[in-house]
Amino acid sequence: MLALFLTSLVHANEPFDAIDIRKFRPSPDGNQFLGVPSASTMRHLQLGISVWGIYENDPLVLYTVASGSNGIQSLNERTAHPLVEVIGETGDAPIDNRFLGNVQATLGFFDRFSVAIDLPLVFWQSGYSLSTLQQPDVEPPYMYSSGIGDFYVQPKALLLDRDDHPVGLAVMLPISTPTGNGGSFLGEHGYSYTPMGVVEFSNGSIRAKEYMFRLAAYGGYHIRPIDDLYDIPIGNEAIFGVGVGFHPTQILELVFEYMGAATYTGSTAEINGGIKLHGGRHAALNLGAGTTIRSGIGAPDYRVVMSVVVAPDLDPNVRDPDEDGIPTSLDKCPGIKEDLDRFQDEDGCPDYDNDEDGYPDEEDQCPIEPEDFDNFQDEDGCADTDNDNDGIIDRFDRCPLTPETKNAYQDEDGCPDKPKSFGDTDGDGINDNVDECPFKPEDPDNFQDSDGCPEYDNDSDGVEDLYDKCPDRREVYNDVEDDDGCPDESMRVQVQKDSIRIADKIFFDFGLATIKEESFGLLDELSSVILAYPEISLIRIEGHTDNIGEVQKNLTLSQERAEAVRLALIERGVEEERLESMGYGESKPVQTNDTEAGREKNRRVEFIIVERE
């Protein structure tokens, strides 16, 4: 609502409507609330395009002034030009209704800067010119019903990035040029400048839309051409506002705003509320409404706003149209999502038959090992290199479907047979018919002495019992007396009551579950420690991430990395039934995610002892 005090109507010959009366100026930065800007910018080479539609009711109204007995003036009642027909609430104000719009584009640079352009539009407005207000017998002309407003350019710079600091801090300088139609309150007759600062707090990344709560406040000074509307000075003004956002789900955000402006002659204030429907990190639909709580020029009775925002990434190093976590610069199939099955995942192309044996991976029990098609269990997709499971590969097995008897008599041919007699060929006291090694004498050392086979390395640690100081405990290979056969305390791997602590990190390729070669030595040492403690019957391998990126992707990545470590330990000899994997994503941080050092600590793999015998 606007109050024009009709007192001494001077300046009658000056133009009345080359003034931009808008109070609501939607921020073009893409991460804004509604009218309140964000203290973030677009990512490097991210292009944000916004289209706004705005309806305002009675943004410019005339009131008469009444003087009381005490000499104090007060607003009396709404008034209209005597020759303007008033029908209901139409015609009783210079501007009854306004349908406005903004077309905006913003481009980010280096995650620190952005440049935005903004073209305001008036699609339709109803009202009349104030040029004959002092001439009640002259019918006033109608205003322009549509036109363009003053074109804006807005550079913006981050002083503090919220993704790296507890709060974000930005400065901006919107500059308008007099491109309006030169009347009907579409724009100014000169340039304007609005230096501003914005501070913002959130509990998560604003660019990645990972926050649940955020709060922003801004302040600035609008420097505009000096003018007056009859006896009301129009000039520079201080602007300010606060925005609050609640983001309870991945899609929905509720926003509330308070915005105001003040000059030495008066002030205006309004409140707005609405919802933002996020389409990931690259699109949003904004819906809102507001009302004036302190009247003034350009402050309507109520306002309704709507906008659509799209913000694609143009930087091939981060652009990921198929959202498989592999940027376009590395993705050989940028329009098809990688299947992320730990087989050639780095190329960005789905591999539906990894081993190319004709069986789709979803049906193939061995998706990375091709079927050998030897008419033996060919339908499972697994290569059966030893059909009879006698330990002799089929190509060397004279009887590939009948297992060898393993009695140390012609065991290399793969065919069942028995010695010529059931004596005791090797003289170890175990008859050949029950001696698994009838040609090799048993070494009676109270370790599997009944099988008739010598066990030169009881604990299977690679150190023969003859030289093994601890023949029943496995050596831990950690470069600490590895030749004595005894487990030694490791500096990098330590067994504690409830967990196995590793002093170093296990490193993975960026965004993948592929373990880097630099961590192989640590895994070798870790596996030898686990094997040296057979009483630990179950270990849970936990994967954890920081809060950068989408929650579900972090959860999936942490599970895949934990499983990759489990498989690596199994390959190094740890029994499969002693290991389980679990990914927790970003749900269990050990340090704050507000700093890079904290996020580094949170990206980790832990080993929890679940069961001991």
C-alpha positions in Angstrom: 0.0 0.0 0.0 1.2 3.5 -0.8 0.2 6.8 0.9 0.5 9.9 -1.1 -0.1 12.9 1.1 -2.2 15.3 -1.0 -1.2 18.6 0.7 0.4 21.3 -1.4 0.5 19.9 -4.9 3.6 21.6 -6.1 6.0 20.5 -8.9 3.0 20.1 -11.1 4.9 20.5 -14.3 7.6 17.9 -13.5 7.3 14.2 -14.6 5.7 12.0 -12.1 6.2 8.4 -13.2 9.8 8.0 -14.4 10.4 6.1 -11.1 10.9 2.4 -10.4 8.6 1.7 -7.4 9.4 -2.0 -7.1 10.2 -3.2 -3.6 10.5 -6.9 -4.3 13.5 -7.6 -6.5 14.1 -11.4 -6.8 17.7 -12.3 -6.3 19.2 -13.9 -9.4 21.8 -16.1 -7.7 19.9 -19.4 -8.0 20.2 -20.3 -4.3 18.1 -17.3 -3.1 15.2 -17.6 -0.7 12.6 -15.5 -2.6 13.7 -11.9 -2.4 16.5 -12.5 0.1 19.8 -13.4 -1.6 22.1 -16.3 -0.6 25.7 -15.8 0.4 26.7 -18.5 -2.1 27.4 -18.4 -5.8 27.0 -20.8 -8.7 29.8 -23.4 -9.1 32.5 -22.7 -11.7 30.8 -22.4 -15.2 27.4 -23.3 -13.7 24.7 -21.3 -15.6 21.5 -20.4 -13.7 18.5 -19.2 -15.6 15.4 -18.0 -13.7 12.0 -16.8 -14.9 9.7 -15.1 -12.4 6.1 -14.2 -12.4 4.8 -11.7 -9.8 1.3 -10.3 -9.1 0.9 -7.1 -6.9 -2.3 -5.6 -5.6 -2.5 -1.8 -5.0 1.2 -1.0 -5.0 0.4 2.7 -5.5 -2.6 4.3 -3.6 -3.7 7.9 -2.9 -4.9 9.0 0.5 -6.2 12.3 1.7 -4.7 13.8 4.9 -6.8 15.0 7.8 -5.6 17.4 10.5 -6.7 16.8 14.1 -7.4 19.3 16.7 -3.9 18.8 18.1 -2.4 19.8 14.7 -1.2 16.2 13.9 -2.0 15.0 10.4 -3.2 11.5 9.7 -4.3 9.4 6.8 -8.0 9.9 6.2 -9.4 7.8 3.3 -8.4 6.5 -0.2 -9.1 8.9 -3.0 -9.1 8.8 -6.8 -9.2 11.3 -9.6 -12.7 12.6 -9.9 -13.0 11.7 -13.6 -11.8 8.1 -13.1 -14.6 5.6 -12.8 -14.4 3.5 -9.7 -15.9 0.0 -9.8 -15.4 -1.9 -6.6 -11.7 -1.8 -5.9 -10.8 -1.0 -9.5 -10.0 2.6 -10.4 -9.5 3.9 -6.9 -5.7 3.8 -7.1 -3.1 5.0 -9.7 -2.0 1.4 -9.9 -4.7 -1.2 -9.0 -3.1 -4.4 -10.3 0.3 -5.4 -11.7 1.6 -8.5 -13.3 5.3 -8.4 -13.4 8.2 -10.7 -14.4 11.9 -11.1 -14.3 14.1 -13.0 -16.7 17.5 -13.6 -15.1 20.8 -15.4 -16.0 23.8 -16.0 -13.7 27.2 -17.6 -14.5 29.6 -18.7 -11.8 33.4 -18.5 -12.0 35.9 -20.5 -9.9 33.3 -21.2 -7.1 34.0 -17.7 -5.9 32.5 -15.2 -8.3 29.3 -14.8 -10.4 27.9 -12.3 -12.8 24.1 -12.0 -13.2 21.9 -10.1 -15.6 18.2 -9.3 -14.8 15.6 -7.9 -17.2 12.4 -6.8 -15.3 9.1 -6.9 -17.3 5.7 -5.5 -16.8 3.3 -7.9 -18.5 0.2 -5.9 -17.6 -0.9 -3.1 -15.2 -4.1 -1.2 -14.7 -4.1 2.5 -13.6 -3.9 6.1 -14.7 -1.3 8.8 -14.9 -0.9 11.3 -12.1 0.0 14.1 -14.6 -3.5 15.7 -14.3 -4.1 15.1 -10.6 -4.2 18.9 -10.0 -6.7 19.3 -12.8 -9.9 17.6 -11.6 -11.7 18.6 -14.8 -9.1 17.0 -17.1 -9.5 13.2 -17.5 -6.1 11.6 -16.8 -4.4 9.4 -19.5 -4.0 5.7 -18.8 -0.6 4.3 -17.9 1.4 2.1 -20.3 -0.2 -1.3 -19.7 3.1 -3.2 -20.3 6.8 -2.6 -21.0 10.3 -3.4 -19.9 12.0 -2.2 -16.7 15.5 -1.2 -16.0 18.1 -3.8 -17.0 20.3 -4.9 -14.1 23.9 -6.3 -14.0 25.0 -7.8 -10.7 28.6 -8.9 -10.0 29.0 -11.0 -6.8 32.0 -12.2 -4.9 32.4 -14.7 -1.9 34.6 -13.5 0.9 33.8 -16.7 2.9 32.4 -19.9 1.3 29.9 -21.7 3.5 31.2 -25.0 2.2 34.6 -24.3 3.8 33.6 -22.1 6.8 30.9 -22.0 9.5 29.2 -19.1 7.8 29.2 -17.7 4.2 29.8 -14.0 3.5 29.3 -12.3 0.1 29.3 -8.9 -1.4 27.5 -7.7 -4.6 26.8 -4.6 -6.6 23.6 -4.6 -8.6 23.7 -1.8 -11.3 20.6 -0.8 -13.2 20.5 1.0 -16.5 17.6 3.3 -17.6 16.1 0.9 -20.2 12.5 1.3 -19.0 9.8 3.0 -21.1 10.4 6.4 -19.5 7.1 6.5 -17.6 4.3 4.6 -16.0 6.6 3.7 -13.1 8.5 1.1 -15.2 11.9 2.4 -14.4 14.2 5.3 -13.4 15.4 8.1 -15.6 19.0 7.4 -14.6 21.4 4.8 -13.3 21.2 3.2 -9.9 23.7 1.3 -7.7 23.1 -1.0 -4.7 26.2 -2.1 -2.8 25.1 -5.0 -0.6 26.5 -7.6 1.8 25.0 -11.0 2.7 25.9 -13.3 5.6 24.4 -16.9 5.7 24.6 -19.8 8.1 23.5 -23.4 7.3 24.0 -26.9 8.7 25.1 -28.3 5.4 26.3 -27.5 1.9 24.1 -24.9 0.2 25.3 -25.6 -3.3 24.7 -29.3 -2.9 21.3 -28.7 -1.2 22.4 -30.8 1.8 21.3 -28.5 4.6 18.2 -28.9 6.8 18.2 -25.3 8.1 19.7 -22.0 6.9 19.5 -18.4 7.9 20.6 -15.3 5.9 20.6 -11.6 6.5 21.5 -8.8 4.1 21.9 -5.1 4.1 22.7 -2.5 1.5 22.2 1.0 0.2 20.2 1.8 -2.9 21.6 4.8 -4.7 19.1 6.1 -7.2 18.3 9.3 -9.1 16.8 12.0 -6.8 13.2 12.7 -7.7 9.9 13.5 -6.0 6.3 12.4 -6.4 4.5 15.6 -5.7 5.7 16.5 -2.2 7.2 13.1 -1.4 11.0 12.9 -2.0 12.2 9.8 -3.8 15.8 9.2 -3.3 18.5 6.9 -1.8 17.4 4.3 0.7 18.8 1.7 3.0 17.6 -1.8 2.4 17.7 -4.9 4.7 16.2 -8.2 5.2 16.3 -11.7 6.8 15.5 -15.1 5.3 15.0 -18.5 7.0 14.8 -21.8 5.3 13.7 -25.3 6.6 14.7 -28.2 4.3 13.0 -31.3 5.8 13.1 -33.5 2.7 15.3 -33.7 -0.4 12.7 -31.9 -2.5 10.8 -29.5 -0.2 12.1 -26.4 1.5 9.9 -23.9 3.4 11.1 -20.2 3.3 10.1 -17.1 5.3 11.4 -13.6 4.8 11.3 -10.1 6.3 12.4 -7.3 4.0 12.4 -3.5 4.5 13.6 -0.2 3.1 14.2 3.1 4.9 14.8 6.7 3.9 14.9 9.9 6.0 11.2 10.5 5.2 9.8 7.0 6.0 10.2 3.3 5.7 8.4 0.2 4.3 8.4 -3.4 5.5 6.8 -6.7 4.3 6.8 -10.4 5.0 6.9 -13.2 2.6 6.6 -17.0 2.8 6.6 -19.8 0.4 8.0 -23.2 -0.7 10.9 -24.2 -2.9 10.6 -27.6 -4.7 14.2 -28.7 -5.5 14.9 -30.9 -8.5 18.3 -32.0 -7.4 21.1 -29.4 -7.5 20.1 -28.1 -10.9 16.5 -27.0 -10.8 13.9 -25.5 -8.5 10.3 -24.3 -8.5 9.5 -21.3 -6.2 6.0 -20.4 -5.0 5.3 -17.7 -2.4 3.1 -14.9 -1.2 3.5 -11.9 1.1 1.9 -8.8 2.5 2.9 -5.3 3.7 3.3 -4.6 7.4 4.5 -1.1 6.9 3.0 0.9 4.0 4.8 3.0 1.6 5.4 3.7 -2.1 5.6 0.3 -4.0 4.5 -1.8 -1.0 1.3 -3.6 -2.2 -1.5 -4.9 -0.1 -0.4 -8.4 -1.0 1.9 -10.1 -3.5 2.1 -13.6 -5.1 5.3 -14.8 -6.7 6.3 -17.9 -8.7 9.5 -18.8 -10.5 11.3 -21.6 -12.3 15.1 -22.0 -11.9 17.4 -24.3 -13.9 21.1 -24.3 -13.4 23.1 -26.8 -15.6 26.8 -27.3 -15.2 28.8 -26.2 -18.2 32.2 -27.3 -16.8 33.0 -30.7 -18.2 35.1 -31.5 -15.1 32.0 -31.5 -12.9 29.1 -31.8 -15.3 27.4 -35.2 -14.9 24.2 -35.4 -16.9 23.6 -39.1 -16.2 24.3 -38.6 -12.5 26.6 -41.7 -12.2 29.3 -39.8 -10.3 31.7 -39.7 -13.2 32.1 -36.2 -14.8 31.6 -35.6 -18.5 35.3 -35.1 -19.0 36.0 -38.7 -18.0 32.7 -40.3 -19.0 32.8 -42.2 -22.2 29.0 -42.6 -22.1 27.8 -39.3 -20.7 24.1 -40.0 -21.5 24.0 -43.5 -20.0 24.5 -44.2 -16.3 27.4 -46.5 -15.3 26.2 -49.7 -13.5 28.9 -49.3 -10.7 29.6 -53.0 -10.3 33.4 -52.6 -9.7 34.1 -53.6 -13.3 35.6 -50.9 -15.5 33.5 -48.4 -13.5 35.9 -45.5 -14.3 34.8 -45.3 -18.0 31.2 -44.3 -17.2 29.6 -46.9 -19.4 27.4 -49.7 -18.2 28.8 -53.2 -18.6 25.9 -55.6 -18.9 28.1 -58.7 -19.5 31.4 -58.1 -17.8 33.0 -61.3 -18.8 31.4 -61.4 -22.3 30.3 -65.0 -22.0 26.8 -64.4 -23.3 25.2 -64.4 -19.8 23.9 -61.0 -18.6 25.6 -60.0 -15.3 22.2 -60.1 -13.4 21.9 -63.8 -14.3 25.6 -64.7 -14.2 26.8 -66.3 -11.0 30.4 -65.3 -12.0 30.0 -62.0 -13.8 33.7 -61.3 -14.0 34.8 -64.8 -14.9 33.6 -66.2 -18.3 32.0 -69.6 -18.6 34.2 -72.3 -20.1 31.5 -74.1 -22.0 32.7 -77.7 -21.5 29.2 -79.2 -21.2 29.5 -79.2 -17.4 27.2 -76.7 -15.5 27.5 -74.3 -18.4 24.3 -72.6 -17.5 25.6 -70.8 -14.4 28.1 -68.6 -16.2 31.0 -69.8 -14.1 34.2 -71.4 -15.5 34.5 -74.9 -14.1 38.2 -75.5 -14.4 38.1 -78.5 -12.1 34.8 -80.3 -12.7 35.4 -83.1 -10.2 36.9 -80.8 -7.6 39.9 -83.0 -7.0 42.4 -80.2 -7.3 43.7 -81.2 -10.7 42.7 -78.7 -13.5 40.6 -80.4 -16.1 43.1 -79.9 -19.0 45.6 -82.0 -17.0 43.0 -84.4 -15.5 42.7 -87.7 -17.3 39.4 -88.3 -15.5 37.9 -84.8 -15.3 34.5 -86.0 -14.0 35.9 -88.5 -11.5 37.9 -87.2 -8.5 41.4 -88.4 -7.8 41.7 -90.6 -4.6 44.6 -88.5 -3.2 46.5 -91.4 -1.7 50.0 -90.4 -2.9 49.8 -93.0 -5.6 49.7 -91.5 -9.1 47.8 -88.6 -7.7 48.9 -86.3 -10.6 46.8 -88.1 -13.3 43.4 -87.1 -11.7 42.0 -90.6 -11.8 41.0 -92.7 -8.8 43.4 -95.5 -7.9 44.9 -97.3 -4.9 48.3 -98.4 -4.0 49.4 -101.9 -4.9 49.3 -102.9 -1.2 48.1 -101.6 2.1 51.4 -101.8 4.0 53.2 -98.8 5.4 55.4 -97.6 2.6 56.8 -94.6 4.3 57.2 -96.3 7.6 55.4 -93.7 9.7 53.2 -96.2 11.5 50.1 -95.3 9.4 49.0 -97.9 6.9 48.8 -96.9 3.3 45.1 -97.5 3.1 44.4 -94.6 5.6 47.6 -92.7 5.0 46.9 -89.6 2.9 50.6 -89.4 2.1 51.8 -93.0 2.0 55.1 -92.0 0.5 55.8 -89.1 2.9 56.3 -90.0 6.6 54.2 -88.1 9.1 56.0 -85.6 11.4 54.6 -86.5 14.9 54.3 -83.0 16.4 50.8 -83.2 17.9 49.4 -81.3 15.0 47.2 -83.3 12.6 49.3 -86.4 13.1 46.5 -88.8 12.1 46.5 -88.0 8.4 49.9 -89.4 7.7 51.2 -86.2 6.1 54.0 -84.1 7.4 53.1 -80.5 8.3 56.2 -78.5 8.0 54.4 -75.2 8.7 51.6 -75.9 11.2 50.4 -72.3 11.4 50.8 -71.7 7.6 52.6 -68.4 8.1 55.4 -69.2 5.7 58.0 -69.9 8.4 58.8 -73.6 8.6 58.3 -75.2 12.1 62.0 -76.0 12.3 62.8 -72.3 12.4 59.4 -71.1 13.8 59.7 -69.9 17.4 55.9 -69.8 17.6 54.8 -72.8 15.4 51.1 -72.5 16.5 50.8 -68.7 16.1 51.1 -67.0 12.7 53.7 -64.4 12.0 52.6 -60.8 11.4 54.4 -59.4 8.4 55.1 -55.8 9.4 58.9 -55.6 8.9 59.4 -56.3 12.7 61.3 -59.6 13.1 59.3 -61.3 10.3 61.6 -64.3 10.2 61.0 -65.6 13.8 57.5 -66.8 13.1 55.9 -65.0 16.0 53.3 -62.3 15.8 54.8 -58.9 16.7 53.0 -55.7 17.7 52.5 -53.5 14.6 52.9 -49.8 14.6 50.3 -49.4 11.9 47.8 -52.1 13.0 46.9 -52.7 16.6 44.3 -55.1 18.0 42.3 -53.5 20.8 39.4 -54.7 22.9 36.6 -53.8 20.6 38.3 -52.9 17.4 41.4 -53.2 15.2 43.0 -49.7 14.8 44.9 -48.7 11.7 47.3 -45.7 11.9 47.2 -45.1 8.2 44.2 -44.5 5.9 43.0 -46.8 3.1 43.0 -44.7 0.0 40.5 -45.1 -2.9 40.2 -43.6 -6.4 38.1 -40.4 -6.3 34.4 -41.1 -6.2 35.0 -44.9 -6.6 35.4 -48.0 -4.5 38.8 -48.9 -6.2 41.6 -49.3 -3.6 44.7 -47.4 -4.6 48.0 -49.4 -4.9 49.6 -47.3 -2.1 47.3 -49.0 0.4 48.2 -52.6 -0.6 51.0 -52.8 1.9 48.7 -51.8 4.7 46.1 -54.4 3.7 48.9 -57.1 3.6 49.8 -56.2 7.1 46.2 -56.0 8.3 45.4 -59.4 6.9 48.4 -61.0 8.6 47.3 -59.5 11.9 43.8 -60.8 11.5 45.1 -64.3 10.7 47.4 -64.2 13.8 44.3 -63.8 16.0 42.0 -66.8 15.1 40.0 -66.2 18.2 38.5 -63.1 16.6 35.6 -64.8 14.8 33.8 -61.9 13.3 35.0 -58.4 12.2 32.7 -55.7 10.8 34.3 -53.5 8.2 32.6 -50.0 8.3 32.8 -47.4 5.6 32.3 -43.8 6.4 32.2 -40.6 4.3 32.0 -36.8 4.8 28.9 -34.8 4.0 30.0 -33.6 0.5 27.6 -34.9 -2.1 24.2 -36.4 -2.0 23.3 -38.5 1.1 22.2 -41.6 -0.8 25.3 -41.6 -3.0 27.5 -41.3 0.0 25.7 -44.2 1.7 26.1 -46.4 -1.4 29.8 -45.4 -1.9 30.6 -46.2 1.7 29.1 -49.6 1.4 31.0 -50.3 -1.8 34.3 -49.2 -0.3 33.7 -51.4 2.8 32.9 -54.4 0.6 36.0 -53.7 -1.5 38.2 -53.9 1.6 36.4 -57.1 2.7 37.2 -58.7 -0.7 40.8 -57.5 -0.5 41.3 -59.2 2.8 39.7 -62.4 1.6 42.1 -62.4 -1.3 44.9 -62.2 1.2 43.8 -65.3 3.0 41.3 -64.1 5.7 38.4 -66.5 6.0 35.3 -65.1 4.3 33.0 -66.0 7.2 35.1 -63.8 9.6 34.3 -60.6 7.7 31.2 -58.5 7.1 30.9 -55.1 5.6 28.6 -52.2 6.3 28.4 -48.6 4.9 27.2 -45.7 7.1 27.7 -42.8 4.6 27.9 -39.5 6.5 25.8 -40.6 9.5 28.7 -41.2 11.9 31.2 -38.3 11.7 34.1 -38.2 14.2 35.0 -34.6 13.5 33.1 -31.6 12.2 32.2 -31.5 8.5 32.6 -27.7 8.4 36.4 -27.9 7.7 38.5 -29.7 5.2 40.5 -31.3 8.0 37.4 -32.5 9.7 36.0 -34.0 6.5 39.3 -35.7 5.9 39.0 -37.4 9.3 35.4 -38.5 8.5 36.4 -40.3 5.3 37.6 -43.5 6.8 37.3 -47.3 7.1 37.0 -48.9 10.6 37.3 -52.5 11.8 35.0 -53.4 14.6 35.4 -56.7 16.5 31.9 -58.2 16.8 32.6 -61.7 18.1 35.5 -63.4 20.0 35.7 -67.1 20.7 
